[in-house]
C-alpha cells in the first residue's frame, strides 16, 4: 500500500504532464468504448433484422440452396405441413412460417414489369416481421369469396405500375409444369423495404395465391422463429437429426449483409483500436521515459540504499498503473456520458449505401468491452513503464548518481 | 579494535575515449568499527572512487575488499545490493532525498526495504528523528526544510537501519558553518551511539580534525595517513601499496 501511495505522489509530481497522459489515455479509452459500442449496436440491429427476415432456422428441399431449378417449385417442399408440425413441437420454437419464392411479370394492362414475389402466411408474417406500409394495409388471411386475390406492392413497383390501393393488376408466372399462368390481383397495400432496388421489384401475395399461380401445393421454405437467438445451435442440431433429407440453414448463413458488415466493422474498429492503443503506448512511454530520465539520480540513490532493480521497476510500473487506471476510469465516464447523451439526443444516422432509410445513432454499453479495454490500456501503460524504466535501472549506480 | 573495512591493493582505471585515467592505484586501507575516517584530497584524486568502492556501488579492477570480515568482490550484483540494504548507509552532498516523500517517509524508506514490521519501523524512525532533532518536521517535504534539516534527514535515513558503515560524500559542503558544525557533532554522536563507522569524503577542515583517521589521496594513491587523532585505539597503518 505504501508503494502505491508513493506511486500516486510521484504521479502528482509533474501534474501537467501526468494530466496530459491521463487525458490521452481517457480519450483513447472512450474512443474504443464508443467505437466498439457503436459496432455492437450495429451488429445487434443487423442481427435482429436478419433473424426477423429469415427466422433463426430455414428448412428446405435438399437441393434448394445448391441446385438450379428446371421448373418452378422443382425443389419445393411437398410434405411441408408435416415438417412444420414437427418443427413446432420443439420447445424452443415460437413460430414456423412457410414461404414461397416466385417471379414473373406484372401488368396493369398497358405496362408490364418484372417482379419478384414472396408468398407468405399473412398472419404468421405479421407476427414475425415488421413491414413499413406506406399506404393501405397488410395482407388479410381471409379473402372474401369471388374477390380478387390481394397483393402488397413495393413502393417503386407501385409507382412504375401507376397502381394505388384497390388497383387491379395481373400477375403472370410459369407453373410447375412449365405452362404460363396468370391471375388477377388487387393492391391492398404499398410498402417499402428501405432498399430502393427491392422496392422496384418486390411484392407479397398470400400462400394460396402463390400456389394457385404456380399450380403447385408445394412451398419453398419453412422458417422457424425461436424464443431466443442463443438457442439456434441447439435447435439446429435437433432439426438436423429430425430432417436428415432436408437442407437446414441458420440465420447467419443467410445473412450475407450482416456477415459482411460484421467483418468490415471488425476490421475497421480493430484497426482504429490498434491505432488508439499505439497512441496511448507512445504517450505513456514518452511520459515514463521523461520521468525516468528526470529521476536518474533518484534511481541511483534508491539503488545505492539497497533497492533491487526489480523494486525500482515496480515503483515505475505502479506509477503507470495509477495513470492507466485513472485514464481508463475517466474514459469510461466520458463514454458513459456520451452513451446517455445519444440515448436522449435522438440523432439519426444517414441511410447506409443501397438503402433509403436511416437509423438512430446509438451506442451500446458493454461491460465486457469496458473490462477488456481497461485491461488492455492498463496493460499497455504497464508495458510502456517497463520498457522506459528498464533502461534507467540498467545504468551503473555511480553514473546515475552523477546525473545532472 | 576489530577491522571493519579492509582494502588491499585496490586499483581502478577509467577509460574516457582513448584516454585512461587511473582513479585508484594499489590502495590498501584498514578501518576499524565505529571509527570516523576523513578522506580528502584535490579534485580527481580518487576520493569518490574509493568511497564508491567501499560503498559497493562501484567495483575495482583489481584488489581485495572485505567488509566485516567477508569478501565482497566475488559477490553477485544482487548480493551486493542486499549488503548495501542491510549494512551500508549513504549520505550525499546534495542530500538526495526523495522529493515526494515526507521527512518521515524518507527516513522510513530503508526499513521498508528490509521488511521490518510496522510497529518496529515506527519505533526506529521516531527514535532516530528524535536523535537528529527532527521530531517536529515529520510531515514536511524536503523542499520545506532548510539545508541543515535536509542533511539531518539524510543522516537519519542512513542510520535508521543501524548499518555497520556509513559512506558520506561531502556531507557539510552545502551547509553554513554553524549547521556544518552541528552535523559534524551529530555524526560523532551517532557513531558513538550506534557503533557505526563513517567514511567521509570532505574538504572541511573542522570535519577532518574531528575524525579518527585522516587520509589524503593524491593521484589515486594514499599520500598522507594520520592516525589516532582523537582515539588511542588506532588501526594498523594503511598505505598506498
HADDOCK unambig.tbl for C-alpha pairs under 7 A between the chains (distance, minus, plus):
assign (segid A and resid 9 and name CA) (segid B and resid 100 and name CA) 6.00 0.50 0.50
assign (segid A and resid 10 and name CA) (segid B and resid 100 and name CA) 6.34 0.50 0.50
assign (segid A and resid 298 and name CA) (segid B and resid 96 and name CA) 6.87 0.50 0.50
assign (segid A and resid 298 and name CA) (segid B and resid 98 and name CA) 6.82 0.50 0.50
assign (segid A and resid 301 and name CA) (segid B and resid 96 and name CA) 6.67 0.50 0.50
assign (segid A and resid 304 and name CA) (segid B and resid 57 and name CA) 6.40 0.50 0.50
assign (segid A and resid 304 and name CA) (segid B and resid 84 and name CA) 6.84 0.50 0.50
assign (segid A and resid 305 and name CA) (segid B and resid 84 and name CA) 6.06 0.50 0.50
assign (segid A and resid 305 and name CA) (segid B and resid 85 and name CA) 5.63 0.50 0.50
assign (segid A and resid 305 and name CA) (segid B and resid 89 and name CA) 6.58 0.50 0.50
assign (segid A and resid 305 and name CA) (segid B and resid 90 and name CA) 6.82 0.50 0.50
assign (segid A and resid 305 and name CA) (segid B and resid 110 and name CA) 6.81 0.50 0.50
assign (segid A and resid 306 and name CA) (segid B and resid 81 and name CA) 4.79 0.50 0.50
assign (segid A and resid 306 and name CA) (segid B and resid 82 and name CA) 5.96 0.50 0.50
assign (segid A and resid 306 and name CA) (segid B and resid 84 and name CA) 4.93 0.50 0.50
assign (segid A and resid 306 and name CA) (segid B and resid 85 and name CA) 3.82 0.50 0.50
assign (segid A and resid 307 and name CA) (segid B and resid 81 and name CA) 6.87 0.50 0.50
assign (segid A and resid 307 and name CA) (segid B and resid 85 and name CA) 6.97 0.50 0.50
assign (segid A and resid 307 and name CA) (segid B and resid 113 and name CA) 6.87 0.50 0.50
assign (segid A and resid 308 and name CA) (segid B and resid 81 and name CA) 6.50 0.50 0.50
assign (segid A and resid 397 and name CA) (segid B and resid 57 and name CA) 6.03 0.50 0.50
assign (segid A and resid 398 and name CA) (segid B and resid 57 and name CA) 6.43 0.50 0.50
assign (segid A and resid 398 and name CA) (segid B and resid 58 and name CA) 6.67 0.50 0.50
